Amino acid sequence: MKIVVFGATGKVGSRTVKEALSRNHEVTAVVRNAIQIHNIPDGAKVELGDAKNADDVERISRGHDLAINATRPPTGQEEEVTAVTQGLLDGLARTGVRLLVVGGAATLKVPGTDGRTVLDDTRFLPASARHIGLASARQFKVCSVEQRIDWAYLSPPADLAPGDRTGQYRLGCDELLIDESGSSSLSMEDLAVVLLDEAEKPRHHQTRFTAAY
Ligand SMILES: NC(=O)c1ccc[n+]([C@@H]2O[C@H](COP(=O)([O-])OP(=O)(O)OC[C@H]3O[C@@H](n4cnc5c(N)ncnc54)[C@H](OP(=O)(O)O)[C@@H]3O)[C@@H](O)[C@H]2O)c1
């Protein structure tokens, strides 16, 4: 497949590029600044562009089978997430390229509560990170009304961090996945596995899904 990754130098994006290359996909890594080019692994094509610029997204995504959005606005600029998501969707609507969005856990429902979401549960989202959760809720809202393209929104578990690639995970829909010990986690390496599995065998269309151990 021809896969374009936005946010290719980020924590999730770089692991996604690596996983896609390891599966012999043709990868286009998008960076905003030329000084980032040396951070892209050999084997990936590099394009300069901004995900919130629909013209850039249209130009770069044309001819690809799939776009993966692993962008995250810089700290303090969380409100940018709406413009970035809209720019991506508008650009991809012109090329018809499918989109997988790496989103946030904030809007997942916490099992065993009366529909409380992660956003309002400090066991899973500390109050200090609430502004980030609110940004991801806005990102999900922008995606959820999109009808022009085939998209899927992957909500990570509460704890998503660099770690090992195990290839193991469970899938869910709108509820936070919690293991027997009460934790909701996945390594970023395994999140990349989830993304590439979904890329190769799409199971989710215009909907959200989640994954965790
Ligand atoms: N538990 C959770 O819910 C959880 C935990 C972690 C991450 N996440 C989600 O995972 C996603 C990726 O996070 P991350 O930790 O990998 O982020 P990160 O390490 O901060 O990387 C973000 C990447 O996005 C790029 N970027 C930002 N704005 C862009 C734009 N307008 N156009 C193109 N590229 C842009 C950055 O490039 P520059 O170098 O140019 O800035 C950077 O490469 C985010 O949606 C985040 O919310 C969720």
PDBQT file of the ligand as one rigid body, heavy atoms in Angstrom, charges set to zero:
ROOT
HETATM    1  N1  LIG A 301      -3.702   8.307  25.974  1.00  0.00    +0.000 N 
HETATM    2  C1  LIG A 301      -3.932   9.108  24.934  1.00  0.00    +0.000 C 
HETATM    3  O1  LIG A 301      -5.069   9.453  24.624  1.00  0.00    +0.000 OA
HETATM    4  C2  LIG A 301      -2.756   9.561  24.110  1.00  0.00    +0.000 A 
HETATM    5  C3  LIG A 301      -1.446   9.512  24.615  1.00  0.00    +0.000 A 
HETATM    6  C4  LIG A 301      -0.397   9.949  23.779  1.00  0.00    +0.000 A 
HETATM    7  C5  LIG A 301      -0.670  10.451  22.497  1.00  0.00    +0.000 A 
HETATM    8  N2  LIG A 301      -1.955  10.484  22.073  1.00  0.00    +0.000 N 
HETATM    9  C6  LIG A 301      -2.291  11.005  20.731  1.00  0.00    +0.000 C 
HETATM   10  O2  LIG A 301      -1.410  10.485  19.749  1.00  0.00    +0.000 OA
HETATM   11  C7  LIG A 301      -1.233  11.459  18.715  1.00  0.00    +0.000 C 
HETATM   12  C8  LIG A 301       0.267  11.640  18.466  1.00  0.00    +0.000 C 
HETATM   13  O3  LIG A 301       0.868  12.061  19.685  1.00  0.00    +0.000 OA
HETATM   14  P1  LIG A 301       2.461  12.048  19.904  1.00  0.00    +0.000 P 
HETATM   15  O4  LIG A 301       2.692  11.920  21.364  1.00  0.00    +0.000 OA
HETATM   16  O5  LIG A 301       3.097  11.094  18.955  1.00  0.00    +0.000 OA
HETATM   17  O6  LIG A 301       2.821  13.553  19.472  1.00  0.00    +0.000 OA
HETATM   18  P2  LIG A 301       4.268  14.219  19.299  1.00  0.00    +0.000 P 
HETATM   19  O7  LIG A 301       5.352  13.291  19.697  1.00  0.00    +0.000 OA
HETATM   20  O8  LIG A 301       4.169  15.556  19.971  1.00  0.00    +0.000 OA
HETATM   21  O9  LIG A 301       4.391  14.428  17.720  1.00  0.00    +0.000 OA
HETATM   22  C9  LIG A 301       3.508  15.245  17.051  1.00  0.00    +0.000 C 
HETATM   23  C10 LIG A 301       3.930  15.354  15.610  1.00  0.00    +0.000 C 
HETATM   24  O10 LIG A 301       2.946  16.122  14.910  1.00  0.00    +0.000 OA
HETATM   25  C11 LIG A 301       3.617  17.026  14.075  1.00  0.00    +0.000 C 
HETATM   26  N3  LIG A 301       2.706  18.123  13.786  1.00  0.00    +0.000 N 
HETATM   27  C12 LIG A 301       2.070  18.934  14.665  1.00  0.00    +0.000 A 
HETATM   28  N4  LIG A 301       1.279  19.790  14.012  1.00  0.00    +0.000 NA
HETATM   29  C13 LIG A 301       1.401  19.507  12.686  1.00  0.00    +0.000 A 
HETATM   30  C14 LIG A 301       0.837  20.040  11.508  1.00  0.00    +0.000 A 
HETATM   31  N5  LIG A 301      -0.034  21.070  11.557  1.00  0.00    +0.000 N 
HETATM   32  N6  LIG A 301       1.191  19.510  10.321  1.00  0.00    +0.000 NA
HETATM   33  C15 LIG A 301       2.076  18.485  10.243  1.00  0.00    +0.000 A 
HETATM   34  N7  LIG A 301       2.655  17.930  11.333  1.00  0.00    +0.000 NA
HETATM   35  C16 LIG A 301       2.320  18.441  12.540  1.00  0.00    +0.000 A 
HETATM   36  C17 LIG A 301       4.844  17.431  14.859  1.00  0.00    +0.000 C 
HETATM   37  O11 LIG A 301       5.784  17.972  13.992  1.00  0.00    +0.000 OA
HETATM   38  P3  LIG A 301       6.704  19.237  14.397  1.00  0.00    +0.000 P 
HETATM   39  O12 LIG A 301       8.007  18.633  14.825  1.00  0.00    +0.000 OA
HETATM   40  O13 LIG A 301       6.799  20.006  13.138  1.00  0.00    +0.000 OA
HETATM   41  O14 LIG A 301       6.007  19.991  15.503  1.00  0.00    +0.000 OA
HETATM   42  C18 LIG A 301       5.263  16.063  15.392  1.00  0.00    +0.000 C 
HETATM   43  O15 LIG A 301       5.995  15.345  14.415  1.00  0.00    +0.000 OA
HETATM   44  C19 LIG A 301      -1.948  12.736  19.184  1.00  0.00    +0.000 C 
HETATM   45  O16 LIG A 301      -3.238  12.796  18.593  1.00  0.00    +0.000 OA
HETATM   46  C20 LIG A 301      -2.107  12.512  20.665  1.00  0.00    +0.000 C 
HETATM   47  O17 LIG A 301      -3.227  13.186  21.207  1.00  0.00    +0.000 OA
HETATM   48  C21 LIG A 301      -3.004  10.055  22.832  1.00  0.00    +0.000 A 
ENDROOT
TORSDOF 0
